[in-house]
Structure formats: C-alpha cells, structure tokens
Amino acid sequence: MSAHAEEEHFAGSNKLFTSIWIWLVLLTLIEIFLAYKPMSILLMLTILLGLSIIKAALIVAYFMHLKFERLSLILTIVPMLVVCICLLFVFFPDSFRSAGLRYQFKEQPPAAEEH
C-alpha cells in the first residue's frame, strides 16, 4: 500500500448529467420561444441574460466538474471571473462612443431638374 491514501472524487453519474442536459435543453427552448414573443427589448434581454447565466452556471458546475472540486480551486477561479466581468464593464462604454464614429450613409442629392 502506498503511504498516501488515494482519494476518490465524486464526478457525478450518468443520471445526473442527463438531467442537467435536459435542463439545459429546456432553458434553450425557453430562450428560443422568448426570442419570437413580442415584448419590450429591455425585458427580453434581461430574461435572456438571466437564463444564460443559469445555463453557464450549470455547465461550469456539472460539466466542468467545479461543483465537485476543492474549495481552493473555486476560490482561484471566481475572483478571475469577477475581474473579467469588471474589465468588460470598463471597456463597454467605448462601444457606445464608437457607434457615432461609424460611417453613415447620406442621402444622394436630388438630381438637377431639366427644363
């Protein structure tokens, strides 16, 4: 026997992964349904963003096995995620500033009238 006891980590079962996959499919179908339903853009984007965050959390927790990892690994990944999101919000206003710099199509001058 080795001096170090081997730890066996729970990595999930097929039943668990199948149920998570079904939830992801259902959330995707809800997103597709909402995309075709007439509603205000702000409400639709808020709901779609919330559903996408839930889907991302399920993927990270179960398919990337972070739910089953040690706390130290999670504590190294979560702060980097927060930093990335903060950087996104820092650079996001530049996209609004650059929107006014894009080439604008101007109307053609009216043709000279012939007498």
VEXLUMKE-171019 format. One record per atom (N, C-alpha, C, O): residue number from 1; z, x, y. Coordinates in Angstrom, 1 decimal. Example, Ala and Ser with C-alpha at 12.3 -4.5 7.8 and 13.67 -1.06 7.14 Angstrom:
<nodes>
<node pos="1" w="7.8" u="13.2" v="-5.7"/>
<node pos="1" w="7.8" u="12.3" v="-4.5"/>
<node pos="1" w="7.8" u="13.2" v="-3.3"/>
<node pos="1" w="8.5" u="14.2" v="-3.3"/>
<node pos="2" w="7.1" u="12.8" v="-2.2"/>
<node pos="2" w="7.1" u="13.7" v="-1.1"/>
<node pos="2" w="7.9" u="12.9" v="0.0"/>
<node pos="2" w="8.0" u="13.4" v="1.1"/>
</nodes>
This chain:
<nodes>
<node pos="1" w="0.0" u="0.8" v="-1.2"/>
<node pos="1" w="0.0" u="0.0" v="0.0"/>
<node pos="1" w="0.0" u="0.9" v="1.2"/>
<node pos="1" w="0.6" u="2.0" v="1.2"/>
<node pos="2" w="-0.6" u="0.4" v="2.2"/>
<node pos="2" w="-0.7" u="1.1" v="3.5"/>
<node pos="2" w="0.6" u="0.9" v="4.3"/>
<node pos="2" w="1.3" u="0.0" v="4.1"/>
<node pos="3" w="0.9" u="1.9" v="5.1"/>
<node pos="3" w="2.1" u="1.8" v="5.9"/>
<node pos="3" w="2.0" u="0.7" v="7.0"/>
<node pos="3" w="3.0" u="0.1" v="7.4"/>
<node pos="4" w="0.8" u="0.4" v="7.4"/>
<node pos="4" w="0.6" u="-0.6" v="8.4"/>
<node pos="4" w="0.2" u="-1.9" v="7.7"/>
<node pos="4" w="-0.8" u="-2.0" v="6.9"/>
<node pos="5" w="0.9" u="-2.9" v="7.9"/>
<node pos="5" w="0.6" u="-4.2" v="7.3"/>
<node pos="5" w="-0.6" u="-4.8" v="8.0"/>
<node pos="5" w="-0.6" u="-4.9" v="9.3"/>
<node pos="6" w="-1.6" u="-5.2" v="7.3"/>
<node pos="6" w="-2.7" u="-5.8" v="7.9"/>
<node pos="6" w="-2.4" u="-7.2" v="8.3"/>
<node pos="6" w="-1.9" u="-8.0" v="7.5"/>
<node pos="7" w="-2.8" u="-7.5" v="9.5"/>
<node pos="7" w="-2.6" u="-8.9" v="10.0"/>
<node pos="7" w="-3.8" u="-9.7" v="9.8"/>
<node pos="7" w="-4.9" u="-9.2" v="10.0"/>
<node pos="8" w="-3.7" u="-10.9" v="9.3"/>
<node pos="8" w="-4.8" u="-11.8" v="9.1"/>
<node pos="8" w="-4.8" u="-12.8" v="10.3"/>
<node pos="8" w="-3.9" u="-13.5" v="10.5"/>
<node pos="9" w="-5.9" u="-12.8" v="11.0"/>
<node pos="9" w="-6.1" u="-13.7" v="12.1"/>
<node pos="9" w="-6.8" u="-14.9" v="11.7"/>
<node pos="9" w="-7.7" u="-14.9" v="11.0"/>
<node pos="10" w="-6.3" u="-16.0" v="12.2"/>
<node pos="10" w="-6.9" u="-17.3" v="12.0"/>
<node pos="10" w="-8.1" u="-17.4" v="12.9"/>
<node pos="10" w="-8.0" u="-17.3" v="14.1"/>
<node pos="11" w="-9.3" u="-17.5" v="12.3"/>
<node pos="11" w="-10.5" u="-17.6" v="13.1"/>
<node pos="11" w="-11.2" u="-19.0" v="13.1"/>
<node pos="11" w="-12.3" u="-19.1" v="13.6"/>
<node pos="12" w="-10.5" u="-19.9" v="12.6"/>
<node pos="12" w="-11.0" u="-21.3" v="12.6"/>
<node pos="12" w="-11.6" u="-21.7" v="11.3"/>
<node pos="12" w="-11.9" u="-20.8" v="10.4"/>
<node pos="13" w="-11.9" u="-22.9" v="11.1"/>
<node pos="13" w="-12.5" u="-23.4" v="9.9"/>
<node pos="13" w="-13.9" u="-24.1" v="10.2"/>
<node pos="13" w="-14.2" u="-24.3" v="11.4"/>
<node pos="14" w="-14.7" u="-24.3" v="9.2"/>
<node pos="14" w="-16.0" u="-25.0" v="9.4"/>
<node pos="14" w="-15.8" u="-26.4" v="10.0"/>
<node pos="14" w="-16.5" u="-26.8" v="10.9"/>
<node pos="15" w="-14.7" u="-27.0" v="9.6"/>
<node pos="15" w="-14.5" u="-28.4" v="10.1"/>
<node pos="15" w="-14.1" u="-28.3" v="11.6"/>
<node pos="15" w="-14.6" u="-29.2" v="12.4"/>
<node pos="16" w="-13.3" u="-27.3" v="12.0"/>
<node pos="16" w="-13.0" u="-27.2" v="13.4"/>
<node pos="16" w="-14.2" u="-26.9" v="14.2"/>
<node pos="16" w="-14.5" u="-27.5" v="15.3"/>
<node pos="17" w="-15.1" u="-25.9" v="13.8"/>
<node pos="17" w="-16.3" u="-25.6" v="14.5"/>
<node pos="17" w="-17.3" u="-26.7" v="14.6"/>
<node pos="17" w="-18.0" u="-26.9" v="15.6"/>
<node pos="18" w="-17.4" u="-27.5" v="13.5"/>
<node pos="18" w="-18.3" u="-28.6" v="13.5"/>
<node pos="18" w="-17.8" u="-29.7" v="14.5"/>
<node pos="18" w="-18.6" u="-30.3" v="15.2"/>
<node pos="19" w="-16.5" u="-29.9" v="14.6"/>
<node pos="19" w="-16.0" u="-30.9" v="15.5"/>
<node pos="19" w="-16.2" u="-30.4" v="17.0"/>
<node pos="19" w="-16.5" u="-31.2" v="17.9"/>
<node pos="20" w="-16.0" u="-29.1" v="17.2"/>
<node pos="20" w="-16.2" u="-28.6" v="18.6"/>
<node pos="20" w="-17.7" u="-28.7" v="18.9"/>
<node pos="20" w="-18.1" u="-29.1" v="20.0"/>
<node pos="21" w="-18.6" u="-28.4" v="18.0"/>
<node pos="21" w="-20.0" u="-28.5" v="18.2"/>
<node pos="21" w="-20.4" u="-30.0" v="18.5"/>
<node pos="21" w="-21.3" u="-30.2" v="19.4"/>
<node pos="22" w="-19.8" u="-30.9" v="17.8"/>
<node pos="22" w="-20.1" u="-32.4" v="18.1"/>
<node pos="22" w="-19.7" u="-32.7" v="19.5"/>
<node pos="22" w="-20.4" u="-33.4" v="20.2"/>
<node pos="23" w="-18.5" u="-32.2" v="19.9"/>
<node pos="23" w="-18.0" u="-32.5" v="21.3"/>
<node pos="23" w="-19.0" u="-31.9" v="22.3"/>
<node pos="23" w="-19.3" u="-32.5" v="23.3"/>
<node pos="24" w="-19.5" u="-30.7" v="22.0"/>
<node pos="24" w="-20.5" u="-30.1" v="23.0"/>
<node pos="24" w="-21.8" u="-30.9" v="23.0"/>
<node pos="24" w="-22.3" u="-31.1" v="24.1"/>
<node pos="25" w="-22.2" u="-31.4" v="21.9"/>
<node pos="25" w="-23.4" u="-32.2" v="21.9"/>
<node pos="25" w="-23.2" u="-33.5" v="22.7"/>
<node pos="25" w="-24.0" u="-34.0" v="23.5"/>
<node pos="26" w="-22.0" u="-34.1" v="22.5"/>
<node pos="26" w="-21.7" u="-35.4" v="23.2"/>
<node pos="26" w="-21.6" u="-35.1" v="24.7"/>
<node pos="26" w="-22.1" u="-36.0" v="25.5"/>
<node pos="27" w="-21.0" u="-34.1" v="25.1"/>
<node pos="27" w="-20.9" u="-33.8" v="26.5"/>
<node pos="27" w="-22.3" u="-33.5" v="27.1"/>
<node pos="27" w="-22.5" u="-33.9" v="28.3"/>
<node pos="28" w="-23.1" u="-32.8" v="26.4"/>
<node pos="28" w="-24.5" u="-32.6" v="26.8"/>
<node pos="28" w="-25.3" u="-33.9" v="27.0"/>
<node pos="28" w="-26.0" u="-34.1" v="27.9"/>
<node pos="29" w="-25.1" u="-34.8" v="26.0"/>
<node pos="29" w="-25.8" u="-36.1" v="26.1"/>
<node pos="29" w="-25.3" u="-36.9" v="27.3"/>
<node pos="29" w="-26.0" u="-37.6" v="28.0"/>
<node pos="30" w="-24.0" u="-36.8" v="27.6"/>
<node pos="30" w="-23.4" u="-37.5" v="28.8"/>
<node pos="30" w="-24.0" u="-36.9" v="30.1"/>
<node pos="30" w="-24.4" u="-37.6" v="31.0"/>
<node pos="31" w="-24.2" u="-35.5" v="30.1"/>
<node pos="31" w="-24.8" u="-34.9" v="31.3"/>
<node pos="31" w="-26.3" u="-35.3" v="31.4"/>
<node pos="31" w="-26.7" u="-35.6" v="32.6"/>
<node pos="32" w="-27.0" u="-35.4" v="30.3"/>
<node pos="32" w="-28.4" u="-35.9" v="30.4"/>
<node pos="32" w="-28.4" u="-37.3" v="30.9"/>
<node pos="32" w="-29.3" u="-37.7" v="31.7"/>
<node pos="33" w="-27.6" u="-38.2" v="30.4"/>
<node pos="33" w="-27.5" u="-39.6" v="30.8"/>
<node pos="33" w="-27.2" u="-39.7" v="32.3"/>
<node pos="33" w="-27.9" u="-40.4" v="33.0"/>
<node pos="34" w="-26.2" u="-38.9" v="32.8"/>
<node pos="34" w="-25.9" u="-38.9" v="34.2"/>
<node pos="34" w="-27.0" u="-38.4" v="35.1"/>
<node pos="34" w="-27.1" u="-38.8" v="36.3"/>
<node pos="35" w="-27.8" u="-37.5" v="34.6"/>
<node pos="35" w="-28.9" u="-37.0" v="35.4"/>
<node pos="35" w="-29.9" u="-38.0" v="35.8"/>
<node pos="35" w="-30.6" u="-38.0" v="36.8"/>
<node pos="36" w="-30.1" u="-39.0" v="34.9"/>
<node pos="36" w="-31.1" u="-40.1" v="35.1"/>
<node pos="36" w="-30.5" u="-41.3" v="35.7"/>
<node pos="36" w="-31.2" u="-42.3" v="36.1"/>
<node pos="37" w="-29.2" u="-41.4" v="35.9"/>
<node pos="37" w="-28.5" u="-42.5" v="36.5"/>
<node pos="37" w="-28.4" u="-42.4" v="38.0"/>
<node pos="37" w="-28.0" u="-41.3" v="38.5"/>
<node pos="38" w="-28.9" u="-43.4" v="38.8"/>
<node pos="38" w="-28.8" u="-43.3" v="40.2"/>
<node pos="38" w="-27.4" u="-43.3" v="40.8"/>
<node pos="38" w="-26.7" u="-44.3" v="40.5"/>
<node pos="39" w="-27.0" u="-42.2" v="41.5"/>
<node pos="39" w="-25.7" u="-42.2" v="42.1"/>
<node pos="39" w="-25.8" u="-41.1" v="43.2"/>
<node pos="39" w="-26.8" u="-40.4" v="43.3"/>
<node pos="40" w="-24.8" u="-41.0" v="44.0"/>
<node pos="40" w="-24.8" u="-40.0" v="45.1"/>
<node pos="40" w="-24.8" u="-38.6" v="44.5"/>
<node pos="40" w="-24.3" u="-38.4" v="43.4"/>
<node pos="41" w="-25.5" u="-37.7" v="45.2"/>
<node pos="41" w="-25.7" u="-36.4" v="44.7"/>
<node pos="41" w="-24.3" u="-35.7" v="44.6"/>
<node pos="41" w="-24.1" u="-35.0" v="43.6"/>
<node pos="42" w="-23.5" u="-35.9" v="45.5"/>
<node pos="42" w="-22.2" u="-35.2" v="45.5"/>
<node pos="42" w="-21.3" u="-35.6" v="44.3"/>
<node pos="42" w="-20.7" u="-34.8" v="43.6"/>
<node pos="43" w="-21.3" u="-36.9" v="44.0"/>
<node pos="43" w="-20.6" u="-37.4" v="42.8"/>
<node pos="43" w="-21.2" u="-36.9" v="41.5"/>
<node pos="43" w="-20.5" u="-36.4" v="40.6"/>
<node pos="44" w="-22.5" u="-36.9" v="41.4"/>
<node pos="44" w="-23.2" u="-36.4" v="40.2"/>
<node pos="44" w="-22.9" u="-35.0" v="40.0"/>
<node pos="44" w="-22.6" u="-34.5" v="38.9"/>
<node pos="45" w="-23.1" u="-34.1" v="41.1"/>
<node pos="45" w="-22.8" u="-32.7" v="40.9"/>
<node pos="45" w="-21.4" u="-32.4" v="40.6"/>
<node pos="45" w="-21.1" u="-31.5" v="39.8"/>
<node pos="46" w="-20.5" u="-33.2" v="41.1"/>
<node pos="46" w="-19.0" u="-33.0" v="40.8"/>
<node pos="46" w="-18.8" u="-33.3" v="39.3"/>
<node pos="46" w="-18.1" u="-32.5" v="38.6"/>
<node pos="47" w="-19.3" u="-34.4" v="38.8"/>
<node pos="47" w="-19.1" u="-34.7" v="37.4"/>
<node pos="47" w="-19.8" u="-33.7" v="36.5"/>
<node pos="47" w="-19.2" u="-33.3" v="35.5"/>
<node pos="48" w="-21.1" u="-33.3" v="36.9"/>
<node pos="48" w="-21.8" u="-32.4" v="36.0"/>
<node pos="48" w="-21.1" u="-31.0" v="36.0"/>
<node pos="48" w="-21.1" u="-30.3" v="35.0"/>
<node pos="49" w="-20.6" u="-30.6" v="37.1"/>
<node pos="49" w="-19.9" u="-29.3" v="37.2"/>
<node pos="49" w="-18.6" u="-29.4" v="36.4"/>
<node pos="49" w="-18.3" u="-28.4" v="35.6"/>
<node pos="50" w="-17.9" u="-30.5" v="36.5"/>
<node pos="50" w="-16.7" u="-30.6" v="35.6"/>
<node pos="50" w="-17.0" u="-30.6" v="34.2"/>
<node pos="50" w="-16.3" u="-29.9" v="33.4"/>
<node pos="51" w="-18.0" u="-31.3" v="33.7"/>
<node pos="51" w="-18.4" u="-31.3" v="32.3"/>
<node pos="51" w="-18.8" u="-29.9" v="31.9"/>
<node pos="51" w="-18.6" u="-29.5" v="30.7"/>
<node pos="52" w="-19.5" u="-29.2" v="32.7"/>
<node pos="52" w="-20.0" u="-27.9" v="32.4"/>
<node pos="52" w="-18.8" u="-26.9" v="32.2"/>
<node pos="52" w="-18.8" u="-26.1" v="31.4"/>
<node pos="53" w="-17.8" u="-27.1" v="33.1"/>
<node pos="53" w="-16.6" u="-26.2" v="32.9"/>
<node pos="53" w="-15.9" u="-26.5" v="31.6"/>
<node pos="53" w="-15.4" u="-25.6" v="31.0"/>
<node pos="54" w="-15.8" u="-27.8" v="31.3"/>
<node pos="54" w="-15.2" u="-28.2" v="30.0"/>
<node pos="54" w="-16.0" u="-27.6" v="28.8"/>
<node pos="54" w="-15.4" u="-27.0" v="27.9"/>
<node pos="55" w="-17.3" u="-27.7" v="28.9"/>
<node pos="55" w="-18.1" u="-27.1" v="27.8"/>
<node pos="55" w="-18.0" u="-25.6" v="27.7"/>
<node pos="55" w="-17.9" u="-25.0" v="26.6"/>
<node pos="56" w="-17.9" u="-24.9" v="28.9"/>
<node pos="56" w="-17.8" u="-23.5" v="28.9"/>
<node pos="56" w="-16.4" u="-23.1" v="28.3"/>
<node pos="56" w="-16.3" u="-22.1" v="27.6"/>
<node pos="57" w="-15.4" u="-23.8" v="28.7"/>
<node pos="57" w="-14.0" u="-23.6" v="28.1"/>
<node pos="57" w="-14.0" u="-23.7" v="26.6"/>
<node pos="57" w="-13.4" u="-22.9" v="25.9"/>
<node pos="58" w="-14.7" u="-24.8" v="26.1"/>
<node pos="58" w="-14.7" u="-24.9" v="24.6"/>
<node pos="58" w="-15.5" u="-23.8" v="24.0"/>
<node pos="58" w="-15.0" u="-23.3" v="22.9"/>
<node pos="59" w="-16.6" u="-23.4" v="24.5"/>
<node pos="59" w="-17.4" u="-22.3" v="24.0"/>
<node pos="59" w="-16.5" u="-21.0" v="24.0"/>
<node pos="59" w="-16.5" u="-20.3" v="23.0"/>
<node pos="60" w="-15.9" u="-20.7" v="25.1"/>
<node pos="60" w="-15.1" u="-19.5" v="25.2"/>
<node pos="60" w="-13.9" u="-19.5" v="24.2"/>
<node pos="60" w="-13.6" u="-18.5" v="23.6"/>
<node pos="61" w="-13.3" u="-20.6" v="24.2"/>
<node pos="61" w="-12.0" u="-20.7" v="23.4"/>
<node pos="61" w="-12.3" u="-20.7" v="21.9"/>
<node pos="61" w="-11.6" u="-20.0" v="21.1"/>
<node pos="62" w="-13.4" u="-21.4" v="21.4"/>
<node pos="62" w="-13.6" u="-21.5" v="20.0"/>
<node pos="62" w="-14.7" u="-20.6" v="19.5"/>
<node pos="62" w="-14.5" u="-19.9" v="18.5"/>
<node pos="63" w="-15.9" u="-20.6" v="20.1"/>
<node pos="63" w="-17.0" u="-19.8" v="19.5"/>
<node pos="63" w="-16.9" u="-18.4" v="19.9"/>
<node pos="63" w="-17.4" u="-17.5" v="19.2"/>
<node pos="64" w="-16.2" u="-18.0" v="21.0"/>
<node pos="64" w="-15.9" u="-16.6" v="21.3"/>
<node pos="64" w="-14.5" u="-16.2" v="20.8"/>
<node pos="64" w="-14.1" u="-15.1" v="21.0"/>
<node pos="65" w="-13.8" u="-17.1" v="20.1"/>
<node pos="65" w="-12.6" u="-16.9" v="19.5"/>
<node pos="65" w="-11.4" u="-16.4" v="20.4"/>
<node pos="65" w="-10.5" u="-15.8" v="19.9"/>
<node pos="66" w="-11.5" u="-16.7" v="21.7"/>
<node pos="66" w="-10.4" u="-16.3" v="22.6"/>
<node pos="66" w="-9.2" u="-17.2" v="22.4"/>
<node pos="66" w="-8.1" u="-16.7" v="22.7"/>
<node pos="67" w="-9.3" u="-18.4" v="21.8"/>
<node pos="67" w="-8.1" u="-19.2" v="21.5"/>
<node pos="67" w="-7.2" u="-18.5" v="20.5"/>
<node pos="67" w="-6.0" u="-18.7" v="20.5"/>
<node pos="68" w="-7.9" u="-17.7" v="19.6"/>
<node pos="68" w="-7.1" u="-17.1" v="18.5"/>
<node pos="68" w="-6.8" u="-15.6" v="18.8"/>
<node pos="68" w="-6.2" u="-15.0" v="18.0"/>
<node pos="69" w="-7.1" u="-15.1" v="20.0"/>
<node pos="69" w="-6.9" u="-13.7" v="20.3"/>
<node pos="69" w="-5.5" u="-13.5" v="20.9"/>
<node pos="69" w="-4.8" u="-14.5" v="21.2"/>
<node pos="70" w="-5.1" u="-12.3" v="21.0"/>
<node pos="70" w="-3.8" u="-12.0" v="21.6"/>
<node pos="70" w="-3.8" u="-12.2" v="23.1"/>
<node pos="70" w="-4.8" u="-12.2" v="23.7"/>
<node pos="71" w="-2.6" u="-12.5" v="23.6"/>
<node pos="71" w="-2.4" u="-12.8" v="25.0"/>
<node pos="71" w="-2.9" u="-11.6" v="25.9"/>
<node pos="71" w="-3.4" u="-11.9" v="27.0"/>
<node pos="72" w="-2.7" u="-10.4" v="25.5"/>
<node pos="72" w="-3.2" u="-9.3" v="26.3"/>
<node pos="72" w="-4.7" u="-9.3" v="26.6"/>
<node pos="72" w="-5.1" u="-8.9" v="27.7"/>
<node pos="73" w="-5.5" u="-9.7" v="25.6"/>
<node pos="73" w="-6.9" u="-9.8" v="25.8"/>
<node pos="73" w="-7.2" u="-10.9" v="26.8"/>
<node pos="73" w="-8.1" u="-10.7" v="27.6"/>
<node pos="74" w="-6.6" u="-12.0" v="26.7"/>
<node pos="74" w="-6.8" u="-13.1" v="27.6"/>
<node pos="74" w="-6.4" u="-12.7" v="29.0"/>
<node pos="74" w="-7.1" u="-13.1" v="30.0"/>
<node pos="75" w="-5.3" u="-12.0" v="29.1"/>
<node pos="75" w="-4.9" u="-11.6" v="30.4"/>
<node pos="75" w="-5.8" u="-10.5" v="31.1"/>
<node pos="75" w="-5.7" u="-10.3" v="32.3"/>
<node pos="76" w="-6.6" u="-9.9" v="30.3"/>
<node pos="76" w="-7.6" u="-9.0" v="30.9"/>
<node pos="76" w="-8.9" u="-9.7" v="31.3"/>
<node pos="76" w="-9.5" u="-9.2" v="32.2"/>
<node pos="77" w="-9.2" u="-10.7" v="30.6"/>
<node pos="77" w="-10.5" u="-11.4" v="30.9"/>
<node pos="77" w="-10.3" u="-12.4" v="32.0"/>
<node pos="77" w="-11.2" u="-12.5" v="32.8"/>
<node pos="78" w="-9.2" u="-13.2" v="32.0"/>
<node pos="78" w="-9.1" u="-14.2" v="33.0"/>
<node pos="78" w="-9.1" u="-13.7" v="34.5"/>
<node pos="78" w="-9.7" u="-14.3" v="35.3"/>
<node pos="79" w="-8.4" u="-12.6" v="34.8"/>
<node pos="79" w="-8.5" u="-12.1" v="36.1"/>
<node pos="79" w="-9.9" u="-11.7" v="36.5"/>
<node pos="79" w="-10.3" u="-11.8" v="37.7"/>
<node pos="80" w="-10.7" u="-11.1" v="35.6"/>
<node pos="80" w="-12.0" u="-10.7" v="35.9"/>
<node pos="80" w="-12.9" u="-12.0" v="36.2"/>
<node pos="80" w="-13.8" u="-11.9" v="37.0"/>
<node pos="81" w="-12.6" u="-13.0" v="35.5"/>
<node pos="81" w="-13.3" u="-14.3" v="35.7"/>
<node pos="81" w="-13.0" u="-14.8" v="37.1"/>
<node pos="81" w="-13.9" u="-15.3" v="37.8"/>
<node pos="82" w="-11.7" u="-14.7" v="37.5"/>
<node pos="82" w="-11.3" u="-15.1" v="38.9"/>
<node pos="82" w="-12.0" u="-14.3" v="39.9"/>
<node pos="82" w="-12.5" u="-14.8" v="41.0"/>
<node pos="83" w="-12.1" u="-13.0" v="39.7"/>
<node pos="83" w="-12.8" u="-12.1" v="40.6"/>
<node pos="83" w="-14.2" u="-12.4" v="40.8"/>
<node pos="83" w="-14.8" u="-12.5" v="41.9"/>
<node pos="84" w="-14.9" u="-12.7" v="39.7"/>
<node pos="84" w="-16.3" u="-13.1" v="39.7"/>
<node pos="84" w="-16.5" u="-14.4" v="40.5"/>
<node pos="84" w="-17.5" u="-14.5" v="41.2"/>
<node pos="85" w="-15.7" u="-15.4" v="40.3"/>
<node pos="85" w="-15.8" u="-16.6" v="41.0"/>
<node pos="85" w="-15.5" u="-16.4" v="42.5"/>
<node pos="85" w="-16.2" u="-17.0" v="43.3"/>
<node pos="86" w="-14.6" u="-15.6" v="42.8"/>
<node pos="86" w="-14.3" u="-15.3" v="44.2"/>
<node pos="86" w="-15.5" u="-14.6" v="44.9"/>
<node pos="86" w="-15.9" u="-14.9" v="46.0"/>
<node pos="87" w="-16.1" u="-13.7" v="44.2"/>
<node pos="87" w="-17.3" u="-13.0" v="44.7"/>
<node pos="87" w="-18.5" u="-14.0" v="44.9"/>
<node pos="87" w="-19.2" u="-13.9" v="45.8"/>
<node pos="88" w="-18.6" u="-14.9" v="44.0"/>
<node pos="88" w="-19.6" u="-16.0" v="44.1"/>
<node pos="88" w="-19.4" u="-16.7" v="45.4"/>
<node pos="88" w="-20.4" u="-17.0" v="46.1"/>
<node pos="89" w="-18.1" u="-17.1" v="45.7"/>
<node pos="89" w="-17.9" u="-17.8" v="46.9"/>
<node pos="89" w="-18.1" u="-17.0" v="48.2"/>
<node pos="89" w="-18.3" u="-17.5" v="49.2"/>
<node pos="90" w="-17.9" u="-15.7" v="48.0"/>
<node pos="90" w="-18.1" u="-14.8" v="49.2"/>
<node pos="90" w="-19.6" u="-14.7" v="49.5"/>
<node pos="90" w="-19.9" u="-14.7" v="50.7"/>
<node pos="91" w="-20.4" u="-14.6" v="48.5"/>
<node pos="91" w="-21.9" u="-14.5" v="48.8"/>
<node pos="91" w="-22.6" u="-15.8" v="48.9"/>
<node pos="91" w="-23.8" u="-15.9" v="49.3"/>
<node pos="92" w="-22.0" u="-16.9" v="48.5"/>
<node pos="92" w="-22.6" u="-18.2" v="48.5"/>
<node pos="92" w="-23.1" u="-18.6" v="49.9"/>
<node pos="92" w="-24.1" u="-19.2" v="50.0"/>
<node pos="93" w="-22.3" u="-18.4" v="51.0"/>
<node pos="93" w="-22.7" u="-18.8" v="52.3"/>
<node pos="93" w="-24.0" u="-18.1" v="52.8"/>
<node pos="93" w="-24.8" u="-18.7" v="53.6"/>
<node pos="94" w="-24.3" u="-16.9" v="52.2"/>
<node pos="94" w="-25.6" u="-16.3" v="52.6"/>
<node pos="94" w="-26.8" u="-17.1" v="52.1"/>
<node pos="94" w="-27.9" u="-17.0" v="52.7"/>
<node pos="95" w="-26.6" u="-17.9" v="51.1"/>
<node pos="95" w="-27.8" u="-18.7" v="50.6"/>
<node pos="95" w="-28.1" u="-19.7" v="51.6"/>
<node pos="95" w="-29.3" u="-20.1" v="51.8"/>
<node pos="96" w="-27.1" u="-20.3" v="52.3"/>
<node pos="96" w="-27.4" u="-21.2" v="53.4"/>
<node pos="96" w="-28.0" u="-20.6" v="54.6"/>
<node pos="96" w="-28.9" u="-21.2" v="55.2"/>
<node pos="97" w="-27.6" u="-19.4" v="54.9"/>
<node pos="97" w="-28.1" u="-18.7" v="56.1"/>
<node pos="97" w="-29.6" u="-18.3" v="55.8"/>
<node pos="97" w="-30.4" u="-18.4" v="56.7"/>
<node pos="98" w="-29.9" u="-17.9" v="54.6"/>
<node pos="98" w="-31.3" u="-17.5" v="54.3"/>
<node pos="98" w="-32.2" u="-18.7" v="54.1"/>
<node pos="98" w="-33.4" u="-18.6" v="54.2"/>
<node pos="99" w="-31.7" u="-19.9" v="54.0"/>
<node pos="99" w="-32.5" u="-21.1" v="53.8"/>
<node pos="99" w="-33.3" u="-21.3" v="55.1"/>
<node pos="99" w="-34.5" u="-21.8" v="55.0"/>
<node pos="100" w="-32.8" u="-21.0" v="56.3"/>
<node pos="100" w="-33.5" u="-21.2" v="57.5"/>
<node pos="100" w="-34.5" u="-20.1" v="57.7"/>
<node pos="100" w="-35.3" u="-20.2" v="58.7"/>
<node pos="101" w="-34.5" u="-19.0" v="57.0"/>
<node pos="101" w="-35.4" u="-17.9" v="57.1"/>
<node pos="101" w="-36.7" u="-18.0" v="56.3"/>
<node pos="101" w="-37.6" u="-17.2" v="56.4"/>
<node pos="102" w="-36.7" u="-19.0" v="55.4"/>
<node pos="102" w="-37.9" u="-19.2" v="54.6"/>
<node pos="102" w="-39.1" u="-19.6" v="55.4"/>
<node pos="102" w="-38.9" u="-20.2" v="56.5"/>
<node pos="103" w="-40.2" u="-19.3" v="54.9"/>
<node pos="103" w="-41.5" u="-19.7" v="55.5"/>
<node pos="103" w="-41.6" u="-21.2" v="55.6"/>
<node pos="103" w="-41.4" u="-21.9" v="54.6"/>
<node pos="104" w="-41.9" u="-21.7" v="56.8"/>
<node pos="104" w="-42.0" u="-23.1" v="57.0"/>
<node pos="104" w="-43.5" u="-23.4" v="57.2"/>
<node pos="104" w="-44.2" u="-22.8" v="57.9"/>
<node pos="105" w="-44.0" u="-24.4" v="56.5"/>
<node pos="105" w="-45.4" u="-24.9" v="56.7"/>
<node pos="105" w="-45.5" u="-25.7" v="57.9"/>
<node pos="105" w="-44.7" u="-26.6" v="58.2"/>
<node pos="106" w="-46.4" u="-25.3" v="58.8"/>
<node pos="106" w="-46.6" u="-26.0" v="60.0"/>
<node pos="106" w="-47.8" u="-26.9" v="59.9"/>
<node pos="106" w="-48.7" u="-26.6" v="59.1"/>
<node pos="107" w="-47.8" u="-28.0" v="60.7"/>
<node pos="107" w="-48.9" u="-28.9" v="60.6"/>
<node pos="107" w="-50.1" u="-28.2" v="61.3"/>
<node pos="107" w="-50.0" u="-27.4" v="62.2"/>
<node pos="108" w="-51.3" u="-28.5" v="60.7"/>
<node pos="108" w="-52.5" u="-28.0" v="61.3"/>
<node pos="108" w="-52.8" u="-28.6" v="62.6"/>
<node pos="108" w="-52.6" u="-29.8" v="62.8"/>
<node pos="109" w="-53.3" u="-27.9" v="63.6"/>
<node pos="109" w="-53.6" u="-28.5" v="64.9"/>
<node pos="109" w="-54.7" u="-29.5" v="64.7"/>
<node pos="109" w="-55.6" u="-29.3" v="63.9"/>
<node pos="110" w="-54.7" u="-30.6" v="65.4"/>
<node pos="110" w="-55.8" u="-31.6" v="65.3"/>
<node pos="110" w="-57.1" u="-31.0" v="65.7"/>
<node pos="110" w="-57.2" u="-30.2" v="66.6"/>
<node pos="111" w="-58.1" u="-31.5" v="64.9"/>
<node pos="111" w="-59.5" u="-31.0" v="65.2"/>
<node pos="111" w="-60.0" u="-31.5" v="66.6"/>
<node pos="111" w="-59.6" u="-32.6" v="67.0"/>
<node pos="112" w="-60.7" u="-30.6" v="67.2"/>
<node pos="112" w="-61.2" u="-31.0" v="68.6"/>
<node pos="112" w="-62.2" u="-32.2" v="68.4"/>
<node pos="112" w="-63.0" u="-32.2" v="67.5"/>
<node pos="113" w="-62.0" u="-33.1" v="69.3"/>
<node pos="113" w="-62.9" u="-34.3" v="69.3"/>
<node pos="113" w="-64.3" u="-33.9" v="69.8"/>
<node pos="113" w="-64.4" u="-33.2" v="70.8"/>
<node pos="114" w="-65.3" u="-34.4" v="69.1"/>
<node pos="114" w="-66.7" u="-34.2" v="69.6"/>
<node pos="114" w="-67.1" u="-35.4" v="70.3"/>
<node pos="114" w="-66.9" u="-36.6" v="69.9"/>
<node pos="115" w="-67.8" u="-35.2" v="71.4"/>
<node pos="115" w="-68.3" u="-36.3" v="72.2"/>
<node pos="115" w="-69.8" u="-36.5" v="72.0"/>
<node pos="115" w="-70.4" u="-37.4" v="72.6"/>
</nodes>
